[in-house]
Amino acid sequence: MHDGAPSTEDPGALALRVQELSERLDAVADEEVRALADELAAALVAMYGEGLERILAVVPEETVQALAGDGVVASLMLMHGLYPVPLEDRVREALDAVRPYLRSHEGDVELVSLTDGVLRLKLLGSCNGCGASAATLEVAIEDALAEAAPDLLGLEVAGVVAPRAVTPRTAPADVDWVVLGGAKDLARGAHAALADGLFVANIAGTLLAYRDACAACAAPLSSGMLVGGALTCTSCGRAYDLPRAGRAKDDSGLQLEPVPLLRGGGEVKVAIEQTGDAGHGTGGCELCSSGVGDDHRHLLHLTDRRIVCVCETCWSVHSGDAEYRPSGARRLWLEDFHLGEEEWRALEIPIGLAFLMRSGVSGEIVALYPSAVGATECQLDLAAWDRLCEANPVLARLEPDAEALIVNRLASPPQHAIIPIDECYRLVGLIKSRWEGISGGRAIEGAVADFFATLERQAIAA
């Protein structure tokens, strides 16, 4: 029964719930039951699609356009072929949105063809000496297309690099697209640090984003002097040509590190390398910019609840800071963990995969579960958590912020472990990077199974 109020349930959680139910159905041994369930689901989808089509046929055009702006409704429209803007128009709008970024790096993109739902593009420009590699440019293009045209069946990109086939419905594995507050209101000729570690400049109406560090002395450039597209470091005096991909004007070969930026829907977004939400690269320490290897340390930022990649020195210096907490080290595989169906329902976590941690800042018990957009958070009922702790004394030693109880009820039997908090966020990033379409796709099932198989091999039985 619906009370008429808008639903506040997270769409990502609903999608994962659909995925979970599909997997449970696939596990049913009776083929006739599985076939009947599939037929029932198809009939329900068709019935709702018919109903949606009839609704859209009688509401005003402006209402249809407004509904198309809602991500969940738009997904249903696309599923049933009812989206009001043709696919090619949406593709061209997406390419137009990303062109300012491409041209700021002496590149462009050409629509070669759109046939049977498969889009063929060609990257133009060499980007020689440009920090924005062809792969980085493709990330910007793919994200713009994934948002505007998720119903593309395929994407082929040729040009600067060898042609490769990708699916636009799979999010890039190594970046998060973050909305940048205040960027759209930045005046022409102005620049400002609008996010941690990067600055944005408005050059003749085009917004450009770069890492906030001078390529010569590493001093912040957000305090530099911007004149006619040239930004001068106040520390060492080096000047950089922002419209020409941040190249140093003295032809020294130095260049700023560009950050992909997209404008659309009244928002400005930048691509930020994933830290807590994915596997960690070797881009450098996030606190001092020195190099780090694959096997580096992590700190949890307690307020933002994100993982920060750090070098050994910064880990030692900042581990005791009020805003950071070192990630834990324990990996305990909980063979005899007691968490039945009734106890799980009492926790009110909407899907069967989550990690539970105690917040040292608020003292609350927090559950986070993966979705298409990263980690989604919900607070747990303390009474339900206390009952769980009574049944499982091992939870009394759960270290706040540093480690978490991870629960996988997608598996049979369910799996439980205590692991470092950065490993939890790595799983979130893994799921986000493999997510396809509305429900997540089959790739998630294999990724989660592989994650827990590796965890079981590495963990100590408790």
Rosetta blueprint (number, residue, H / E / L):
1 M L
2 H L
3 D L
4 G L
5 A L
6 P L
7 S L
8 T L
9 E L
10 D L
11 P H
12 G H
13 A H
14 L H
15 A H
16 L H
17 R H
18 V H
19 Q H
20 E H
21 L H
22 S H
23 E H
24 R H
25 L H
26 D H
27 A L
28 V L
29 A L
30 D L
31 E H
32 E H
33 V H
34 R H
35 A H
36 L H
37 A H
38 D H
39 E H
40 L H
41 A H
42 A H
43 A H
44 L H
45 V H
46 A H
47 M H
48 Y H
49 G H
50 E H
51 G H
52 L H
53 E H
54 R H
55 I H
56 L H
57 A H
58 V H
59 V L
60 P L
61 E H
62 E H
63 T H
64 V H
65 Q H
66 A H
67 L H
68 A H
69 G L
70 D L
71 G H
72 V H
73 V H
74 A H
75 S H
76 L H
77 M H
78 L H
79 M H
80 H L
81 G L
82 L L
83 Y L
84 P L
85 V L
86 P L
87 L H
88 E H
89 D H
90 R H
91 V H
92 R H
93 E H
94 A H
95 L H
96 D H
97 A H
98 V H
99 R H
100 P H
101 Y H
102 L H
103 R H
104 S L
105 H L
106 E L
107 G L
108 D E
109 V E
110 E E
111 L E
112 V E
113 S E
114 L E
115 T E
116 D L
117 G L
118 V E
119 L E
120 R E
121 L E
122 K E
123 L E
124 L E
125 G L
126 S L
127 C L
128 N L
129 G L
130 C L
131 G L
132 A L
133 S L
134 A H
135 A H
136 T H
137 L H
138 E H
139 V H
140 A H
141 I H
142 E H
143 D H
144 A H
145 L H
146 A H
147 E H
148 A H
149 A L
150 P L
151 D L
152 L L
153 L L
154 G E
155 L E
156 E E
157 V E
158 A E
159 G L
160 V L
161 V L
162 A L
163 P L
164 R E
165 A E
166 V E
167 T L
168 P L
169 R L
170 T L
171 A L
172 P L
173 A L
174 D L
175 V E
176 D E
177 W E
178 V E
179 V E
180 L L
181 G L
182 G L
183 A H
184 K H
185 D H
186 L L
187 A L
188 R L
189 G L
190 A L
191 H E
192 A E
193 A E
194 L E
195 A E
196 D L
197 G L
198 L E
199 F E
200 V E
201 A E
202 N E
203 I E
204 A L
205 G L
206 T E
207 L E
208 L E
209 A E
210 Y E
211 R E
212 D L
213 A L
214 C L
215 A L
216 A L
217 C L
218 A L
219 A L
220 P L
221 L L
222 S L
223 S L
224 G L
225 M E
226 L E
227 V E
228 G L
229 G L
230 A E
231 L E
232 T E
233 C L
234 T L
235 S L
236 C L
237 G L
238 R L
239 A E
240 Y E
241 D E
242 L H
243 P H
244 R H
245 A L
246 G L
247 R E
248 A E
249 K L
250 D L
251 D L
252 S L
253 G L
254 L L
255 Q E
256 L L
257 E L
258 P E
259 V E
260 P L
261 L E
262 L E
263 R E
264 G E
265 G L
266 G L
267 E E
268 V E
269 K E
270 V E
271 A E
272 I E
273 E E
274 Q L
275 T L
276 G L
277 D L
278 A L
279 G L
280 H L
281 G L
282 T L
283 G L
284 G L
285 C L
286 E L
287 L L
288 C L
289 S L
290 S L
291 G L
292 V L
293 G L
294 D L
295 D L
296 H L
297 R E
298 H E
299 L E
300 L E
301 H E
302 L L
303 T L
304 D L
305 R L
306 R E
307 I E
308 V E
309 C E
310 V E
311 C L
312 E H
313 T H
314 C H
315 W H
316 S H
317 V H
318 H H
319 S L
320 G L
321 D L
322 A L
323 E L
324 Y E
325 R E
326 P E
327 S L
328 G L
329 A L
330 R L
331 R L
332 L E
333 W E
334 L L
335 E L
336 D L
337 F L
338 H L
339 L L
340 G L
341 E H
342 E H
343 E H
344 W H
345 R H
346 A H
347 L H
348 E L
349 I L
350 P L
351 I L
352 G L
353 L E
354 A E
355 F E
356 L E
357 M E
358 R E
359 S L
360 G L
361 V L
362 S L
363 G L
364 E L
365 I E
366 V E
367 A E
368 L E
369 Y E
370 P E
371 S E
372 A L
373 V L
374 G E
375 A E
376 T E
377 E E
378 C E
379 Q E
380 L L
381 D L
382 L H
383 A H
384 A H
385 W H
386 D H
387 R H
388 L H
389 C H
390 E H
391 A H
392 N L
393 P H
394 V H
395 L H
396 A H
397 R H
398 L L
399 E L
400 P L
401 D L
402 A L
403 E E
404 A E
405 L E
406 I E
407 V E
408 N E
409 R L
410 L L
411 A L
412 S L
413 P L
414 P L
415 Q E
416 H E
417 A E
418 I E
419 I E
420 P E
421 I H
422 D H
423 E H
424 C H
425 Y H
426 R H
427 L H
428 V H
429 G H
430 L H
431 I H
432 K H
433 S H
434 R H
435 W L
436 E E
437 G L
438 I L
439 S L
440 G E
441 G L
442 R H
443 A H
444 I H
445 E H
446 G H
447 A H
448 V H
449 A H
450 D H
451 F H
452 F H
453 A H
454 T H
455 L H
456 E H
457 R H
458 Q H
459 A L
460 I E
461 A E
462 A L
